[in-house]
Amino acid sequence: MSEQTGRHSVVIWLVAFVVIFGGVSWVVTGGVGRHNAPPTHSHPFTLTPGPTPAPLVCSASELALTGVFNQCATVVPDTTSMCSVTGDILNVKLRLTGSNQLFLLYIEVYGDYAGPGTYDLPTWQFGVGTNDVPKVGVSDYSTGALWQSVAGALTVTGSDGRSGTVSAILQHANGNGVAPGPTLSLTGRWRCR
């Protein structure tokens, strides 16, 4: 009987050891129903434009502003408009009129302007030494609210730098950069008059 009791005790100790070892392993690995997601890699912060609204049907001479505004706008020559091409600098400010409001369009290529061609539009940066990236902005004429380019391309087609096309996603500026939220899509032809 003692040999049977001894075997029985060993089996109980083995079962207890397996149960305890299994329980500790279960707790350490996270238990049932808890599955860790595969590791993710950290990427630099980027702005993700919101959903693209349905495109407007604008004439060839108009710019389409969709998203925050949904209007076709035409360049209107006036005293506030200007186009300047000097060396490696392109600086354009045009007044636009939509169906029910006015806008100002800003196009800036400082230090990198090399004549006709396509210029990528990265997110505007603020601070010293960050003013030399190509930029496009649209300002609501009545409120002064500004939307700045965060993605897209500016194409200069005129040999004098006074015309081209733009396809850009813009976000509202908050003084130190752009604020998350609704976007403004700007597409079409621009021309200094």
N, C-alpha and C positions, 0 to 999 in steps of 0.2 A: 504494500500500500504506500509505503514511503517513496518508492521509486516512481509510482504513478503520481503522487502528490508533487514530487520534485519536477517531473516532466510538466505537470499541469502548471506549476509555478513559473517555470521557464517560459512556457507558451504564453501565459498571462503577461509576464514581463516583456516578452517580445511584442505582443499585441499592443501593450501599453506604450512601448517605445515607438512603434510604428505610428500609432495614433498621435502621440505627442509630437514626434518628428514631423509627421504630415500636417498637423495643426499649425505648428510653428512655420513650416514652409508656406502653408496656405496664407497665413497672416503676412509674412514677409513679402510674398509675391503679389499681394493685393486682393486675394480672395476671389470668390466666384462672382461673376457679373461685372467685375471691374477690369476693364481692358484699357491699357494706356494707348493713346494714339501714337503713331510712329513719330519720331522726332521731326520737328520742323526746323528749317533753317531761317534765321533772321535775315530779312532784307531791309535795305534802307526805306524810309517812309516815302511813299509815293501817293499822289492824289489819284484817285480813281474817279473819273467822270461818271456822273449818273447816267441813267438811261437816255439814249438819244431820242429827242422828240421827232415826230413825223416831219420830213423836210417840207419847207414852204416852196411854192412854185413862184419864183421871182424871175423877172426879166433878166436878160444878159447884162444889163447895165446896173443891176441892183445887188446889194449884199443881203443875204438872208441871216437874220438874227432869230435863233430858235432856242427855246428853253425858258429862261427867265422872261424874255420878251419873245413874241412871235410876230415878227414884222419883216417886211421887205423894206430896205432903206436905200435911198439914192444920195450920192455925193452932191452937196449943194455948195457952190463956190460962195465964199464970203470972206470978210476981213479976218476972221479967226483961223481960217485954213492956211496951211503952209506946207511946202515941200522943199526940203533942203538936202542936197547931195554934195558933200564936201569930202574929198579924199576917201577915207575908209568909214565915213559916217553917213547913214541915211536916216533922216528925221522927218516924219510925215504927221501932220495933224489935219484931219478932214472933218467937216461938219456933215452929218448925215441926217436926212429927214425920213422918218417912217410914216406909217399911216396915221399915227396920233401922237408922236413925240419926236424930239430931236436927240441926237447922240453926237458924241465926238469919237472919232476913230484915231487911235495913236499907233504908229508903226515906227519902231526904233531898231536900228542896227548900228551899234557904236563899236568902232574899232575892228569889226569883222566884215564890213561891207566891201564886196569885191565885184560889184556890178551885177548884171542880170544873172539869175540863178535861183536855186531853192535854199532857203534858210530854215533849219529846224527851230521850233519854238519850245524850248524847255520851260519848266516852271520858273517864274521870276524869282530871283534871289535878292535879299536885302542885305545891305552892309557894304563896307569898303571893298572895292575891287570886284563887285558882282554886277556892275552896271553894264558890262560889255557883252551880254547875251542878247540875241534877237528877241524882240518883244512885240506883242500886239495887245492893245487895250481898247476897251469901249467904255465910255462914260455916259451916264444918263445926264443930258444937258441941264435938266431942271433941278435935279437933286445933287449932282456931282458924284453919285455912287459910281465906283470904278470896278470893272471886271478885267482881270489880267489873264494872259495866256498861261496855260499849264501844259498844253500839248498841241501839236499840229505843225503846219508848215506855212511859211510866207514865201511866195514866189515873185520875184521881180522880173518882168518881161520886157519892159521898155529899156532901151540902151541908156536913156538919161535917168533911169531910176524913178520915174514918175508914174509908173503903172505896174499892175501885176494882179495876182490872185492871192487869196488867203483861205485857209481851211484850218480853223483853230477851235479849241475848247478853252473856255475862259471860266474863272471862278471869281467870286466877289472878293475884293481886297479889303483887309481889315486894318491896314496901317503897318503891320509887320509881316505881311505875307498874304496868303489867300485863306479864306475861311471855308471849312467844309460846308457843303450844301448844294443847292441847285446850280447847275452849270448853264452857260450861255455858249451856243455854237454859232460861229461866224464863218460863213462861206460865201464866196463870190469874187467878183472883180472890183478892184479899186483903181482909181485914176485921179491924179492931181489935175486940177483945171486951171 
